[in-house]
Amino acid sequence: RVAADHCFGVPSAYRGAQGTAVCGLFGLTVACTGASEKTLQRSGIPYRKVYTHPFDHVTYYPGSARMHLKLLFSPDTGRVLGLQATGTAGVEKRVDVASAVLQAGGTVFDLEELELCYAPQYGAPKDALQLAGMVASNALRGMCAVATWDEYLSASPRPLLVDVRTPAEHARDRPPEAVNIPLDQLRKRAGELPRDRPVFVHCMVGQRSHNGACILTRLGVDAHNLTGGYHSYCLQVEGRWFSKPKSERLLQEPIPGKPHSASESGKPSEPVSCCK
């Protein structure tokens, strides 16, 4: 079209390609827009990154599925540099919106202010893309220090790793070196933590660990929130999807001949969740 415009004397310029793409793979949707981390590294462009693992729509509406987002942005201005995402539903929608924000020169602060369509079967009051923008914006505002699992693994000596999930979650599945101090005990037990050594805090997806890192920072601890939590650890370090134990999955599956909410005792069974 640009060539045709010039043939007819219409001022026109090619803006360039930003690499927006989508692909279906083994039941997953994989999509991206903008620069990847490797591209930014090769080009010597400074960047920061956050990982989020939101659901495609509110979990009380049937059929919600988790997505996995990686947002790259400028450490100085917050300008969006790239987004990669995967999941089973709603992935391309978020990447399309991020593509428009990126082409317009938008920032992570613009992402957190997006006004998007909402109904329970389509999204959440705080959409998955908005949440990624909020996480990145919080990092730039300095609400608490944010770190990644590769920064933790490459540090020498290693920071102290604190898991703020419940004891039951910690016992089920955890990084081998993690120390468990549940979030609701963190203020009382903050004296157990060193003041001369960084403390990296994680939960399942990064929300509780953000609260924990904020608490510890205000108590004089050099605390860092591990972005993406244990979900990111499973994907990046162990190369696997996080999955609940079979016993928990069965609690959420319908029992043949019985209502989905009924337990063996006939009383409603509470859904088990380790992803908050």
N, C-alpha and C positions, 0 to 999 in steps of 0.2 A: 504494500500500500504506500509506503514512503516513496518508493521509486515512481509510482503512478502519480502521487501528489506533485513531485518535482517536474514530471513531464507536462503537467498542466499549470505550473507556476504557483502551486500551493506550498507555502513554507511548511516544512515538516522535518522532523528529526527522529532518528531511532533512539529510543531510551536505553536499549540494551536488554539483555536477558538476565533474570535473577534466579533462574534455576528452579522454578516451581514445577513439581512433578508428583504423581501419585501412582501407586502400583498395588495390585492385589496379590497376596502371596500366602498360600496355605491357610486361608480363612482370615488372614489379617489384612488390614489396609496400612500401607507404609507411604508417608507423604513428607514432603519437605519444601521449603522455600528459602531463598537467600543463600548465604555462605554456610558451609560446614565448618566444623572446628579445624579440620586439617587444612582447608583452604585459607582460613584466617592465620593459621600458624605459618604456612608457606609464604603468605603475603606480608608477614610481620605486622599484622593489624592487632592491636590490643583488644581484648574482649573479656567478658565474664560470662558465666553460664549458670543456669539453674535447671533442676529437674523437678517435674511434678508428675503425679500419677492420679489424676482426677477421674471421676466417672463421667460418661457421656451424657447422662441425665440423672436426676435425683434418684437416690437408691430406694425410696419408698415406692416408686413406680416400677412395675415389673420390667425385667429385661435390661437393667442397667449394666454396663460393661466398662471396665477400666481402660483408660488411655494412658499413654506414656509420652510425655512431652519434654523436649530439650530446647531451651530458649537461649540464644546467644545475643549479647547486647554490648554496647560500648560502655566501658567503665567510667567514662567521663561525662557523657551526655545522656546515656541510657538509650541511645538510638538502637532500634531493632536491627540486628545483623543477619539473623537466620533462625529458623525453627524447623525441627525435625519431630515427627510424631508417628506413633503406631498404635493400633488397637483394632477392635472389631467393628466399631460403629462411631460415626461422627468425626472421624479424624480429618477427612478432606475438608469438611466445613471449617474447622478451626484453622487449618493451613491456608485456605483461601482468604479468610479474613486477615490473617497475619501477612499474607502476600500483599494485600492492598495497603495495610499499614506500613509495611516495609517500603513499598514503592513511593508512598507519600512522604517518606522520611520521618515516620512516626517513631515514638519512643515507648519504652515500657510503661511510662506514666500515661501514655495514650491508651495502651492496652487495658490498664486497670479501670479506665473510664468508659470503655466501650458500652454501647447500648445495643444489646442483641435480643433476638426473639427468645421468648421464654414461655414454655408450658412444660408441665412435668415430664411428658414423654419425649421432649426434644432437648432439654437442657436443665440448667439450674439457675437460681437467682444470681449466683456468682458463677458465671460460665467458666469452663475449663481454661479458656484462653485468658480470661480476666484474672483467674487465680495465678496463672503463670506470670502475668504482668505485675500482680500484687507482690508475689514472692521476690521478683527481680527489683521492684521499686523499694521494698523494705530493705533489701541488701544495699542499694545505693544510698538510701537515707540513713544507713548506719544503725538501724534498730537493733541489730546484733550481727556479729561477724558470721559470714557464710563460708563454708568449705565444701570441697568435693571429696569423694572417696579416693580418687587418685592422689590428691594432696595429702590425705591421711597416710596412704600406703607408701608414699615417697618421702615422708618426713623422717628425719633421723636426728635424735631419737623420736620414737613414735609418741604422739600425744596420748593422754589417757582417754580411752573410749568409754563413754557412759551411755547406757541404754535406759531411756526414761519410760519405756513401756511397762506394762504390768508384769509381775513375776511369772504369771502363766504364759504370757506371750514370749517372754525372755527364755523360759525353759523349753518352749517348743522349738524355736529356731532363732539363731543369733550368730553374729560374728564371734569367733572363738575367744577373742581377747576382751570382749565387752564386759563391763561391770554394770550390774543392774541397780539403779536407784530410781524407783518409780516417780513420776512427775509430782504426785501428791505428797511425796516425802522429801522432795528436793530441798526445800527451804530448811527443814529440820536437819538434814544430813549434809548440808553444804560444807560444814566444817571438816568432813572426811576428804574433801577434794584439795589438791595442791594449789598453791598460789604462785608457784615458780615453774609451772609446767602447763602448756595448753591442754584444754579439755574439749574434746570433740563429742558432741551430743547427737544421738540419733533416736528416732522412733520408727514408725512404719513407713510414713510418707513425708515427714518433715514438719508437720503441724505442731505436734506436742513438743518436739525437740526445739522448735522455734521459741515456744513459750519457755521451755527449760533453759535455753541459752540466754534469753532475756533476763530471767530470774538470776542466773548465776553471774552474768555480767554485772548486774547491779549489786551483787554481793562481793565483787572484787575478784571473781574468777575469770581467767582468760578463756572464755567459752566460745565455741564455734558450732553453729548448726550445720550438720551434714545434710546438704540439699538432696531431696528425694528419699531420704531415710533408708530403711532396710530393703525396700523395693529396689532402689538403685544399687545397693550392694549386691543383691542377687543377680541383677542384670549385668553389672559392670565387672564385678570381681569373680563371681562364680559362674557367670554365663548361663543362668537359668531364670525361668519365671518363678516368682514366689507363688507357692500354692499352699492352701490350708491342709492340715492333716486330714486323712480320710474320715476320721471320726467326726470332725467338724463339718465336712462337706455333706455327710449323711444327714446331719441335723437340719440342713437346709433343703434336702431333697424330699419330695412327697413319698409317704409310705403307702405302698399299694393297698387300696381298699379303705384308706383313711384320709381325712382332710389334711391338707398340707401343714396346718398349724397344730395338729394334734400330736401329742407324744404318747408313749406307751401307757402312761398313767391316765390319759384322757385329758390332761391339762394342757393349755397352750404352751408351746415351747418357745423360748426366747431365741431370736436369731443370734448366732454367734458371729461376731465381727472382730477382726484384728487389723483392720485397715483404716481406723480413724486417725 
